[in-house]
């Protein structure tokens, strides 16, 4: 396999993306698992680990925006730009200033699907589309997006929104801005990606059946 310019740029970028996703997923799981110890108000409660998580992922997003812009020929996508444009301000202005940590951690946890996306890229780049691992990976991505990026985020967010008294009492304008603007757009983007993945998985298995 020739390690050309595209691979020299894309492969390290995907590896760094995977490392970031694994680290931030582990951190978010820890924070959410111990939430009873530190969350009294879903919009105001914080802990040292949640602060660290948002600083870590903020630095990664800044790096990824810079590198994607510089190597736009290989790395730039409009979906990625929209995702980062919504997520980065949320992490910077909410996460790093002690607001809505519980809600943001729910979204950080969805990074659990990113290593699977990157693995799919490597399998395609290595011409392993007919390998059983590619089919397994596609099913895991499909299931991961449905479970974590659609149902999990929606159910937990709506539970906080409707069943907690804190939102009704919230006076900080930046939190309703996230709730009413950033969250719906990120959810729509996740639904779009889920649709594209579903179509890709269906197309793959339909083609395999014909063969």
N, C-alpha and C positions, 0 to 999 in steps of 0.2 A: 504494500500500500504506500503510495506516494504521500509524504507529509508536506503538502503544498502550503501556500500562504494562507488560504482559507482555513485549513485545519490548524495551522500554527496559531491562528487568532481565535477560532471558535472553540477548539478543544479546551484550552486553559480557562476560557470564559465559562464554559459549561461546568468544568470541574470546580471552579470557585463558586459558581451558583449552587452547586450541589452541597458543598461544604457549608455555605451560608444557610441553606435550607435545613440541613441536618442539625446544625448548632441552634438555630432559632426555634426549630420545632421542639428540640429537647428542652430548651429554656422555657418555652411557652407551656409545655406539658407540666413542667415542675411548678410554674406559677399557678396554673389552673388547678393542679392537683392539690396545692396547699392553699387554695383561695379562701377556705373557711378561716384560715389563720390571719388573713390580712384584708379581706374585702368586707367592708361594712357598707360602703356606698359604691355602687358599680361605676359611678362617674367621677369619683374623687379619690378612692382608696388606691394606694400605691405600695410597693415594696422595693427593696434594693435590687432584687433580681429583675423585676419588671422594668425598672429604669435602665439597667444594664442591657436588657433585651432590646429595648427601643434605640438605644445608642448604637448597639452593634448592627442592627438591621438598617438604621439610618445611614451609617457610614457605608454599608454595602450598596445601598441604593444609589447613593451619590457616586460611588465608584462605578457602578454599572451604567448609570446615565452618561458619565464622562467617556467611558470606554466604548459604549454603544454609539455615541456621537462621533467619536474620533474614527472608529472603524465601522462607520455606518454602512459601508458596502456589504459587510458580512453580518453585522449584529443588529442593525436597526430594524424594528418592526413598529407599526403604529399601535398595535395592541400592547406591546411592552411599554411604549412611551405613555399611553393612557394609564396603564396600571401604575407605573412609577409616579406619574403626575398626580394621581389621587392618593397613593399610599405614602409617598415621601412627606408631603406636607402634614398628613395625619400623624405620622410618627414623630416628626419634628415639633409641631405646634401642640399636639396633644400628649404624645408619649413622653417627650423630654421636659414638658412643663407640668407633669403630674395630673393629667386629665384623661378620663375614659380608658384607663389602663385595662380594665376587664374586657371591654369591647374590643380594643385593639389586639389583645392577646388571642381572642377568638379568631381573628383574621390571620395573625401570625402563625397560628397552629395549622392553617390550611397549606402552609409551605411544605407540609408532609408529602404532598403530591409532586413537588418539584423534582426530586431525584428521579422519579419514574419518567417524567417528561424528558429529562436530560438523558436517561438511559435509552429511551426511544430514539433520540437523536443519534447516539453512538451506534446503536444497532443498525439504523438506516445507513449511517455513514460507512459502516463496515460491511454493507451489502448482506446483512443477516435478516432480511425481511421474511425469509422463508423458514427461519429458525423457530422452534417452539417457544423460545424465550420471548420472541417478539409478540406472539399471540398472547402469552401470559401477561406480558407488560401492558399490552393494549387493554386487556380486561381489568387489570389492576388500576390503570389510569381512569378508565370509565367508572369503575366502582368508587375510586377515591374521590373523583370530582362530584359524583352524585351524593355520596355520603358526607364528605367534609365541606366542599365548597358550595353546595346547594342546601342540603337539609340541615347540617350541623350549624352553619352560620346563621341560617334563617330562624331555626327553632330557638337557639340560645339567645339570639338578638331580640326576637319577639318576646321571649320570656322576660328578659331584662326590661324591655320597653313597656310592656303592659302590666307586668306583675310586681314591679318594684316601684316604690313611691318616689325614688330619688329624681327621676326624670321630670316629673311634674313640678318639683321644687327647684329645678336647675335654673340658675339665673345667668350663667356664663354663656354668652352668645356663640362661642366657638364650638361648644359641644352640640347644640342643636344643628349647627351648620354641618357637622360631620354626620349626624344622625339623618338629616333630611336631604343631604346632597351627596356626600362622598359614599356613604353606605349603599344607597340605591344604585349608584353608577358602578361601583365595584361588583355588586350583586348581578347587575345586568351583564357586565363583562364576564363574570364567572359562568352565567347561564349561556352566553354566546360560546365560550370555550367548551363548555360541556356539550352543547349541540354539535360543534365541529368534531369533537372527539367521538361522540356517539355515531355520527355519520361516517367517520373514518373507520371505526371498529366494525360497523355494519357492512361497509363496503369491502373491508378486508376479508371478513368471514364469508361473505357472499361469493367473492372471487375464489376463495379456497374451496368452497363447496362445489363450484362449477368445475374446478380443476380435478 
